[in-house]
């Protein structure tokens, strides 16, 4: 234990030193939040037996997609965890004490509106924890035990090491087992609420560590907290290193950006940004036409939902990378989902992203806006050619050539053709004509 205490103290010093330098920039902070959210939910749900993959978890959280090949319960669990995580994350930023009321709100969001789970309320029945020698307290004891736990957290929040405090509080909540369901997930969010309120990164105990995690909880039932504290410390250290890497990368980029301060380079950068803004305005016209047409269809159709989702804007840095390499991260532009109200299922999700196929454009710096579709077999988006009905849908991609003219790439009897400067509205209407006839089957 002395060695573990020394490691906790060393990590505490490193985190405090990191915070003294200042906060991460907003972009990096948002990027980390989404990363931590996905990782935590994937692993926390997985510990409880949820079988959604990391990619499926991301699709549920970002796209709202229901994974049809898995039990609906698993999608709902992930979706509810996403809502609870957002609430917990906002709570962690506020200068408010951790209370029973907040914890019960987290539980209510986490388990959803299932009446059998009595969301947000303490259990009124006795329970037995499968695989554990520990027997939780009787229902009448639960409110008193929870009040004692929250008072203990409040008394020690500013004096105890956050990892030690969080690990023990998390175990004690699981030991009390105050709710009918969702105790483990709630306990792990309580752990992270304590960590984040003290400026620590969150802890994501991996689903692959489930046996070790349960063993450490069993040891804690007997009063030995060494293993659970060590497990939390390892996870915090790992995610703290992510913070450090992100800051170092931001610092590197900032130093690189200083080189652009010279007048000649500054002028070149200004011209590049003007060209980027011109390009962005043009591709936004395509997006606007799709959005307006989608909204018009949504108002007109009674048996189908046609929804439009817009991704974060393509930045100047991504634009430069797309020109140079033809691909980059975060190049999703917008997506369209067709939902059948009668059958209550998603028929197809169409994604438009920026990607250059080097077989079609081997040396060009053009940036095609490519049509992709959700593939339920791979649980990912694929080019439209991968689908059996692909020859029925004409649209393949948009791009602007070196002269600044819009080119639409379409397929005609399995041969691809290029149409220069078409009316965007007609292209969008033809796209919907094709998917309604041959994909939706109207």
Secondary structure as a PSIPRED ss2 file (coil, helix, strand):
# PSIPRED VFORMAT (PSIPRED V4.0)

   1 X C   1.000  0.000  0.000
   2 X H   0.000  1.000  0.000
   3 X H   0.000  1.000  0.000
   4 X H   0.000  1.000  0.000
   5 X H   0.000  1.000  0.000
   6 X H   0.000  1.000  0.000
   7 X H   0.000  1.000  0.000
   8 X H   0.000  1.000  0.000
   9 X H   0.000  1.000  0.000
  10 X H   0.000  1.000  0.000
  11 X H   0.000  1.000  0.000
  12 X H   0.000  1.000  0.000
  13 X H   0.000  1.000  0.000
  14 X H   0.000  1.000  0.000
  15 X H   0.000  1.000  0.000
  16 X H   0.000  1.000  0.000
  17 X H   0.000  1.000  0.000
  18 X H   0.000  1.000  0.000
  19 X H   0.000  1.000  0.000
  20 X H   0.000  1.000  0.000
  21 X H   0.000  1.000  0.000
  22 X C   1.000  0.000  0.000
  23 X C   1.000  0.000  0.000
  24 X C   1.000  0.000  0.000
  25 X C   1.000  0.000  0.000
  26 X H   0.000  1.000  0.000
  27 X H   0.000  1.000  0.000
  28 X H   0.000  1.000  0.000
  29 X H   0.000  1.000  0.000
  30 X H   0.000  1.000  0.000
  31 X H   0.000  1.000  0.000
  32 X H   0.000  1.000  0.000
  33 X H   0.000  1.000  0.000
  34 X H   0.000  1.000  0.000
  35 X H   0.000  1.000  0.000
  36 X H   0.000  1.000  0.000
  37 X H   0.000  1.000  0.000
  38 X H   0.000  1.000  0.000
  39 X H   0.000  1.000  0.000
  40 X H   0.000  1.000  0.000
  41 X H   0.000  1.000  0.000
  42 X H   0.000  1.000  0.000
  43 X H   0.000  1.000  0.000
  44 X H   0.000  1.000  0.000
  45 X H   0.000  1.000  0.000
  46 X H   0.000  1.000  0.000
  47 X H   0.000  1.000  0.000
  48 X C   1.000  0.000  0.000
  49 X C   1.000  0.000  0.000
  50 X C   1.000  0.000  0.000
  51 X C   1.000  0.000  0.000
  52 X C   1.000  0.000  0.000
  53 X C   1.000  0.000  0.000
  54 X H   0.000  1.000  0.000
  55 X H   0.000  1.000  0.000
  56 X H   0.000  1.000  0.000
  57 X H   0.000  1.000  0.000
  58 X H   0.000  1.000  0.000
  59 X H   0.000  1.000  0.000
  60 X H   0.000  1.000  0.000
  61 X H   0.000  1.000  0.000
  62 X H   0.000  1.000  0.000
  63 X H   0.000  1.000  0.000
  64 X C   1.000  0.000  0.000
  65 X C   1.000  0.000  0.000
  66 X C   1.000  0.000  0.000
  67 X C   1.000  0.000  0.000
  68 X C   1.000  0.000  0.000
  69 X C   1.000  0.000  0.000
  70 X C   1.000  0.000  0.000
  71 X C   1.000  0.000  0.000
  72 X H   0.000  1.000  0.000
  73 X H   0.000  1.000  0.000
  74 X H   0.000  1.000  0.000
  75 X H   0.000  1.000  0.000
  76 X H   0.000  1.000  0.000
  77 X H   0.000  1.000  0.000
  78 X H   0.000  1.000  0.000
  79 X H   0.000  1.000  0.000
  80 X H   0.000  1.000  0.000
  81 X H   0.000  1.000  0.000
  82 X H   0.000  1.000  0.000
  83 X H   0.000  1.000  0.000
  84 X H   0.000  1.000  0.000
  85 X H   0.000  1.000  0.000
  86 X H   0.000  1.000  0.000
  87 X H   0.000  1.000  0.000
  88 X H   0.000  1.000  0.000
  89 X H   0.000  1.000  0.000
  90 X H   0.000  1.000  0.000
  91 X H   0.000  1.000  0.000
  92 X H   0.000  1.000  0.000
  93 X H   0.000  1.000  0.000
  94 X C   1.000  0.000  0.000
  95 X C   1.000  0.000  0.000
  96 X C   1.000  0.000  0.000
  97 X C   1.000  0.000  0.000
  98 X C   1.000  0.000  0.000
  99 X C   1.000  0.000  0.000
 100 X H   0.000  1.000  0.000
 101 X H   0.000  1.000  0.000
 102 X H   0.000  1.000  0.000
 103 X H   0.000  1.000  0.000
 104 X H   0.000  1.000  0.000
 105 X H   0.000  1.000  0.000
 106 X H   0.000  1.000  0.000
 107 X H   0.000  1.000  0.000
 108 X H   0.000  1.000  0.000
 109 X H   0.000  1.000  0.000
 110 X H   0.000  1.000  0.000
 111 X H   0.000  1.000  0.000
 112 X C   1.000  0.000  0.000
 113 X C   1.000  0.000  0.000
 114 X C   1.000  0.000  0.000
 115 X H   0.000  1.000  0.000
 116 X H   0.000  1.000  0.000
 117 X H   0.000  1.000  0.000
 118 X C   1.000  0.000  0.000
 119 X C   1.000  0.000  0.000
 120 X C   1.000  0.000  0.000
 121 X C   1.000  0.000  0.000
 122 X C   1.000  0.000  0.000
 123 X C   1.000  0.000  0.000
 124 X C   1.000  0.000  0.000
 125 X C   1.000  0.000  0.000
 126 X C   1.000  0.000  0.000
 127 X C   1.000  0.000  0.000
 128 X C   1.000  0.000  0.000
 129 X C   1.000  0.000  0.000
 130 X C   1.000  0.000  0.000
 131 X C   1.000  0.000  0.000
 132 X C   1.000  0.000  0.000
 133 X C   1.000  0.000  0.000
 134 X C   1.000  0.000  0.000
 135 X C   1.000  0.000  0.000
 136 X C   1.000  0.000  0.000
 137 X C   1.000  0.000  0.000
 138 X C   1.000  0.000  0.000
 139 X H   0.000  1.000  0.000
 140 X H   0.000  1.000  0.000
 141 X H   0.000  1.000  0.000
 142 X H   0.000  1.000  0.000
 143 X H   0.000  1.000  0.000
 144 X H   0.000  1.000  0.000
 145 X H   0.000  1.000  0.000
 146 X H   0.000  1.000  0.000
 147 X H   0.000  1.000  0.000
 148 X H   0.000  1.000  0.000
 149 X H   0.000  1.000  0.000
 150 X H   0.000  1.000  0.000
 151 X H   0.000  1.000  0.000
 152 X H   0.000  1.000  0.000
 153 X H   0.000  1.000  0.000
 154 X H   0.000  1.000  0.000
 155 X H   0.000  1.000  0.000
 156 X H   0.000  1.000  0.000
 157 X C   1.000  0.000  0.000
 158 X C   1.000  0.000  0.000
 159 X C   1.000  0.000  0.000
 160 X C   1.000  0.000  0.000
 161 X C   1.000  0.000  0.000
 162 X H   0.000  1.000  0.000
 163 X H   0.000  1.000  0.000
 164 X H   0.000  1.000  0.000
 165 X H   0.000  1.000  0.000
 166 X H   0.000  1.000  0.000
 167 X H   0.000  1.000  0.000
 168 X H   0.000  1.000  0.000
 169 X H   0.000  1.000  0.000
 170 X H   0.000  1.000  0.000
 171 X H   0.000  1.000  0.000
 172 X H   0.000  1.000  0.000
 173 X H   0.000  1.000  0.000
 174 X H   0.000  1.000  0.000
 175 X H   0.000  1.000  0.000
 176 X H   0.000  1.000  0.000
 177 X C   1.000  0.000  0.000
 178 X C   1.000  0.000  0.000
 179 X C   1.000  0.000  0.000
 180 X C   1.000  0.000  0.000
 181 X C   1.000  0.000  0.000
 182 X C   1.000  0.000  0.000
 183 X H   0.000  1.000  0.000
 184 X H   0.000  1.000  0.000
 185 X H   0.000  1.000  0.000
 186 X H   0.000  1.000  0.000
 187 X H   0.000  1.000  0.000
 188 X H   0.000  1.000  0.000
 189 X H   0.000  1.000  0.000
 190 X H   0.000  1.000  0.000
 191 X H   0.000  1.000  0.000
 192 X H   0.000  1.000  0.000
 193 X H   0.000  1.000  0.000
 194 X H   0.000  1.000  0.000
 195 X H   0.000  1.000  0.000
 196 X H   0.000  1.000  0.000
 197 X H   0.000  1.000  0.000
 198 X C   1.000  0.000  0.000
 199 X C   1.000  0.000  0.000
 200 X C   1.000  0.000  0.000
 201 X C   1.000  0.000  0.000
 202 X C   1.000  0.000  0.000
 203 X C   1.000  0.000  0.000
 204 X C   1.000  0.000  0.000
 205 X C   1.000  0.000  0.000
 206 X C   1.000  0.000  0.000
 207 X H   0.000  1.000  0.000
 208 X H   0.000  1.000  0.000
 209 X H   0.000  1.000  0.000
 210 X H   0.000  1.000  0.000
 211 X H   0.000  1.000  0.000
 212 X H   0.000  1.000  0.000
 213 X H   0.000  1.000  0.000
 214 X H   0.000  1.000  0.000
 215 X H   0.000  1.000  0.000
 216 X H   0.000  1.000  0.000
 217 X H   0.000  1.000  0.000
 218 X H   0.000  1.000  0.000
 219 X H   0.000  1.000  0.000
 220 X H   0.000  1.000  0.000
 221 X H   0.000  1.000  0.000
 222 X C   1.000  0.000  0.000
 223 X C   1.000  0.000  0.000
 224 X C   1.000  0.000  0.000
 225 X C   1.000  0.000  0.000
 226 X H   0.000  1.000  0.000
 227 X H   0.000  1.000  0.000
 228 X H   0.000  1.000  0.000
 229 X H   0.000  1.000  0.000
 230 X H   0.000  1.000  0.000
 231 X H   0.000  1.000  0.000
 232 X H   0.000  1.000  0.000
 233 X H   0.000  1.000  0.000
 234 X H   0.000  1.000  0.000
 235 X H   0.000  1.000  0.000
 236 X H   0.000  1.000  0.000
 237 X H   0.000  1.000  0.000
 238 X H   0.000  1.000  0.000
 239 X H   0.000  1.000  0.000
 240 X H   0.000  1.000  0.000
 241 X H   0.000  1.000  0.000
 242 X H   0.000  1.000  0.000
 243 X H   0.000  1.000  0.000
 244 X H   0.000  1.000  0.000
 245 X H   0.000  1.000  0.000
 246 X H   0.000  1.000  0.000
 247 X H   0.000  1.000  0.000
 248 X H   0.000  1.000  0.000
 249 X H   0.000  1.000  0.000
 250 X H   0.000  1.000  0.000
 251 X H   0.000  1.000  0.000
 252 X H   0.000  1.000  0.000
 253 X H   0.000  1.000  0.000
 254 X H   0.000  1.000  0.000
 255 X H   0.000  1.000  0.000
 256 X H   0.000  1.000  0.000
 257 X H   0.000  1.000  0.000
 258 X H   0.000  1.000  0.000
 259 X H   0.000  1.000  0.000
 260 X H   0.000  1.000  0.000
 261 X H   0.000  1.000  0.000
 262 X C   1.000  0.000  0.000
 263 X H   0.000  1.000  0.000
 264 X H   0.000  1.000  0.000
 265 X H   0.000  1.000  0.000
 266 X H   0.000  1.000  0.000
 267 X H   0.000  1.000  0.000
 268 X H   0.000  1.000  0.000
 269 X H   0.000  1.000  0.000
 270 X H   0.000  1.000  0.000
 271 X H   0.000  1.000  0.000
 272 X H   0.000  1.000  0.000
 273 X H   0.000  1.000  0.000
 274 X H   0.000  1.000  0.000
 275 X H   0.000  1.000  0.000
 276 X H   0.000  1.000  0.000
 277 X H   0.000  1.000  0.000
 278 X H   0.000  1.000  0.000
 279 X H   0.000  1.000  0.000
 280 X H   0.000  1.000  0.000
 281 X H   0.000  1.000  0.000
 282 X H   0.000  1.000  0.000
 283 X H   0.000  1.000  0.000
 284 X H   0.000  1.000  0.000
 285 X H   0.000  1.000  0.000
 286 X H   0.000  1.000  0.000
 287 X H   0.000  1.000  0.000
 288 X H   0.000  1.000  0.000
 289 X H   0.000  1.000  0.000
 290 X H   0.000  1.000  0.000
 291 X H   0.000  1.000  0.000
 292 X H   0.000  1.000  0.000
 293 X H   0.000  1.000  0.000
 294 X H   0.000  1.000  0.000
 295 X H   0.000  1.000  0.000
 296 X H   0.000  1.000  0.000
 297 X H   0.000  1.000  0.000
 298 X H   0.000  1.000  0.000
 299 X H   0.000  1.000  0.000
 300 X H   0.000  1.000  0.000
 301 X C   1.000  0.000  0.000
 302 X C   1.000  0.000  0.000
 303 X C   1.000  0.000  0.000
 304 X E   0.000  0.000  1.000
 305 X E   0.000  0.000  1.000
 306 X E   0.000  0.000  1.000
 307 X E   0.000  0.000  1.000
 308 X E   0.000  0.000  1.000
 309 X E   0.000  0.000  1.000
 310 X E   0.000  0.000  1.000
 311 X C   1.000  0.000  0.000
 312 X C   1.000  0.000  0.000
 313 X C   1.000  0.000  0.000
 314 X C   1.000  0.000  0.000
 315 X C   1.000  0.000  0.000
 316 X H   0.000  1.000  0.000
 317 X H   0.000  1.000  0.000
 318 X H   0.000  1.000  0.000
 319 X H   0.000  1.000  0.000
 320 X H   0.000  1.000  0.000
 321 X H   0.000  1.000  0.000
 322 X H   0.000  1.000  0.000
 323 X H   0.000  1.000  0.000
 324 X H   0.000  1.000  0.000
 325 X H   0.000  1.000  0.000
 326 X C   1.000  0.000  0.000
 327 X C   1.000  0.000  0.000
 328 X C   1.000  0.000  0.000
 329 X C   1.000  0.000  0.000
 330 X C   1.000  0.000  0.000
 331 X C   1.000  0.000  0.000
 332 X E   0.000  0.000  1.000
 333 X E   0.000  0.000  1.000
 334 X E   0.000  0.000  1.000
 335 X E   0.000  0.000  1.000
 336 X E   0.000  0.000  1.000
 337 X E   0.000  0.000  1.000
 338 X E   0.000  0.000  1.000
 339 X E   0.000  0.000  1.000
 340 X E   0.000  0.000  1.000
 341 X C   1.000  0.000  0.000
 342 X C   1.000  0.000  0.000
 343 X C   1.000  0.000  0.000
 344 X C   1.000  0.000  0.000
 345 X E   0.000  0.000  1.000
 346 X E   0.000  0.000  1.000
 347 X E   0.000  0.000  1.000
 348 X E   0.000  0.000  1.000
 349 X E   0.000  0.000  1.000
 350 X E   0.000  0.000  1.000
 351 X E   0.000  0.000  1.000
 352 X E   0.000  0.000  1.000
 353 X E   0.000  0.000  1.000
 354 X E   0.000  0.000  1.000
 355 X C   1.000  0.000  0.000
 356 X C   1.000  0.000  0.000
 357 X C   1.000  0.000  0.000
 358 X C   1.000  0.000  0.000
 359 X C   1.000  0.000  0.000
 360 X C   1.000  0.000  0.000
 361 X C   1.000  0.000  0.000
 362 X C   1.000  0.000  0.000
 363 X C   1.000  0.000  0.000
 364 X C   1.000  0.000  0.000
 365 X C   1.000  0.000  0.000
 366 X C   1.000  0.000  0.000
 367 X C   1.000  0.000  0.000
 368 X C   1.000  0.000  0.000
 369 X E   0.000  0.000  1.000
 370 X E   0.000  0.000  1.000
 371 X E   0.000  0.000  1.000
 372 X E   0.000  0.000  1.000
 373 X E   0.000  0.000  1.000
 374 X E   0.000  0.000  1.000
 375 X E   0.000  0.000  1.000
 376 X C   1.000  0.000  0.000
 377 X C   1.000  0.000  0.000
 378 X C   1.000  0.000  0.000
 379 X C   1.000  0.000  0.000
 380 X E   0.000  0.000  1.000
 381 X E   0.000  0.000  1.000
 382 X E   0.000  0.000  1.000
 383 X E   0.000  0.000  1.000
 384 X H   0.000  1.000  0.000
 385 X H   0.000  1.000  0.000
 386 X H   0.000  1.000  0.000
 387 X C   1.000  0.000  0.000
 388 X C   1.000  0.000  0.000
 389 X C   1.000  0.000  0.000
 390 X H   0.000  1.000  0.000
 391 X H   0.000  1.000  0.000
 392 X H   0.000  1.000  0.000
 393 X C   1.000  0.000  0.000
 394 X C   1.000  0.000  0.000
 395 X E   0.000  0.000  1.000
 396 X E   0.000  0.000  1.000
 397 X E   0.000  0.000  1.000
 398 X E   0.000  0.000  1.000
 399 X E   0.000  0.000  1.000
 400 X E   0.000  0.000  1.000
 401 X C   1.000  0.000  0.000
 402 X C   1.000  0.000  0.000
 403 X C   1.000  0.000  0.000
 404 X C   1.000  0.000  0.000
 405 X C   1.000  0.000  0.000
 406 X E   0.000  0.000  1.000
 407 X E   0.000  0.000  1.000
 408 X E   0.000  0.000  1.000
 409 X E   0.000  0.000  1.000
 410 X E   0.000  0.000  1.000
 411 X E   0.000  0.000  1.000
 412 X E   0.000  0.000  1.000
 413 X C   1.000  0.000  0.000
 414 X C   1.000  0.000  0.000
 415 X E   0.000  0.000  1.000
 416 X E   0.000  0.000  1.000
 417 X E   0.000  0.000  1.000
 418 X E   0.000  0.000  1.000
 419 X E   0.000  0.000  1.000
 420 X E   0.000  0.000  1.000
 421 X C   1.000  0.000  0.000
 422 X C   1.000  0.000  0.000
 423 X C   1.000  0.000  0.000
 424 X H   0.000  1.000  0.000
 425 X H   0.000  1.000  0.000
 426 X H   0.000  1.000  0.000
 427 X H   0.000  1.000  0.000
 428 X H   0.000  1.000  0.000
 429 X H   0.000  1.000  0.000
 430 X H   0.000  1.000  0.000
 431 X H   0.000  1.000  0.000
 432 X H   0.000  1.000  0.000
 433 X H   0.000  1.000  0.000
 434 X H   0.000  1.000  0.000
 435 X H   0.000  1.000  0.000
 436 X H   0.000  1.000  0.000
 437 X H   0.000  1.000  0.000
 438 X H   0.000  1.000  0.000
 439 X H   0.000  1.000  0.000
 440 X H   0.000  1.000  0.000
 441 X C   1.000  0.000  0.000
 442 X C   1.000  0.000  0.000
